[in-house]
C-alpha cells in the first residue's frame, strides 16, 4: 500500500493511453510537455506500448533514458478493440465532442474499457512510490484513480481532460454515466481547458451526483470524497515553434511549396482526420469564398493537411470519402490548367516542417466544430513572421478562442461567415495584421506549455 506524503513529493508519474518513447521524435507538444515535466526531477511515464499482443499485459516493458523511466504494456486485440476503438473512440469521444448522434454504446465495450483501466491500476501499484505525484491524462483513463484508491493508493493523483466537456444535460445521455463520471471525484485535482468545461463538471456533480460546493471551491460528494476542478489552458513551446519557423528556409520542402504557389496567397489547415474538426464545413466555406469572390481565382490556394487516424472506426472512413469527393468537386468546378484551388493531403509532417508551412500561409484556417484547445491555432500564430504576419481564422468553439481573441472568430457551421472571414483575412492591411498578431503572441509567450504544466503540478502538490 502506498501512503502519499503531504509535505513533499519525490517523483512525477505520468499515465496516458499512449507513451511517447525517446526514439519517437515526431511527437506533438503534449508529449514534449510530459517529457520536460518528467526530466525536471525524474519520473516515470506509464501507458500502452502501441503494440498488439496475444494477451494483455503479461509483462511491463521498461526503458530508462536519463532521469526518465518509460514503462509500457501491450494489449490484446480484443482489449484494444473494446477499450480503444470501442468505448473510448466510439462512445466517449463523440459524446465529449457534442455528437450524441454518433455515440455507439455497448456493454461489451464498457466492460473492455473498465478491464484495461483495471490492468493499468494493477501494474501501477508496483510502480508508484510512497511519495510520488501521479498525473493521469485524458478520457481513456477516467476511472483509474478510483481503481487505485480501491487498491490502497493514497498519493496525490491529478487528472487532465484534453477534450471539451459538454453540459450535464448531454452527459446524462450516456448509459451508466454516474458509475463512470463519479469516479472523477477520486482525483485530488481535475484540470480542464476552459471555464465553460469547469462549469459543466461542477454542475454535473452538483445536480446529478448531489455533491456540495465547499467554501474553498472544492466539491464534496455524498460519499465524502473531496476534489477540485480548475482551469489550466494548455500552451505550446512558443519559443521553440517560433525558432523553428524562423529557420524554415533551410528546408527544401518549404522552398518547393513557395515556388509552387507562384506568388499566390496560401490558406492552410492542419487537422487529424476527424469529424469534430469541421473539415467538410471548411471545404464548403472555401468553395463559397471562390463563388463570392471571383477576383481571388488563381490568386489563392488552400492546403489542407489531414493525416488519417482511427481507421477501425466507420465514421472516420466515411469522413475521408466525403472530403475526397468534396475536394474533387471544388477542383473540378474552379481549377484551371495552371491552378489547383484545393491541395488535400492525407499525410503527416514533422513539426519543424509544419512551422515553415504555417509561416508561408497568409491565413491559418482552424474551424473545429468542438475542440478542447487546438494547439494548431497557437502554433500558427507562433510561426508567423513578425514583420509580415498572417491572419488566424478560428472557430468560436475551440478552447483557443478563449485566449486568442484577436483572431477572426467564426461559427464553423455558418458557411457564409467563414467565407467572409477568409476574404477579410486575405485583404487585411499589414498594420492591422501586425497589431492582432502581437497581442496574440503576447498571450502565447506568457501562457506557454511550461506555465501550463507548472501551474497544474503546483496546484496538485499543494
C-alpha angles and dihedrals in degrees: 000000000000119000112198118222119229100200098058142346132222116202134014115235113199118196123190138151092254129027122217103221120210095256091054098090099164094076130133135250094274093056090049091050092051092048092049092049091050094047093054094075106354127269153154132269115202131184148097116328093219089244129119115222136178090258134018120257104344087155141002116244109219129196129176122209112174110297093348126084122197120207120183138171132203123235129218118241091251093050092047092049094048098038104035110020091029120042099008099047105022098039114020100032097057092041093052090048094054095256106123088156089069097046109122106190126185131164089228091059092047091050090051091049092052091043094055092046088052091052089051090052093049093054095041090057090071094042103050118089123213095259101034122129111225123210116189118192132212145338096303090074107037097133096041097101092051090053091049091050089052088056092053101262110151099172122125106273124190130189129202122196111208095188130068118271115222125215122282091255088066098037092058091061087075110096111244089008094155095055089054106035097041088065088073086079088070089072119083092217131021113195124203135179102237143024088245090060092048092051090051091053094045093048091049091055094042097048105025103032096033091234122161130226114236124215091253091059096255124127123237121199125212087254090059100253112144123199141153130233115204141169120250112164107207117235137195133242089269097182094048094048091049091048093049091050093049089058094045093115088070090071116085090211092061091054090049092052093049092048091050091053091061091205096315121139113253126221112195134196124180118185141142108255099264136135090234091066096071094231096150091051089046092055090050091051091051090050089051090052090055090047096051097038110043088165087073094060110120089007100082137042129192118215114193115186110193116164111198122245140175093026090175092069113083094217090062093053089049095052090050092055091046093052093047090054092046095049090048092049094050093046091047091053101043110018123115129197089264100034136060110189096201127036105191114189126183096196136100125233135197115266091242089060094043091055088059091049090050091050091051093052121091089201132034109205111201110163113153117168086226131355135169093225114321110220093197088074091055094043091052091054094045091051096058127114104248091217095051110015126178128232127256118221105196137183116244087223097063115095088232089068089073089064106025096060092153091068118097098264118210143172103244091210090061103081093185093051092051092047090051091050091050091051091048091048093051092052100037113132117249094244092056092045091053094047094049093046093049093053092048092046090053088058093049093049093051096042104039127149092273091056089049098054093039091054094047097046092042091055092045093051094049 
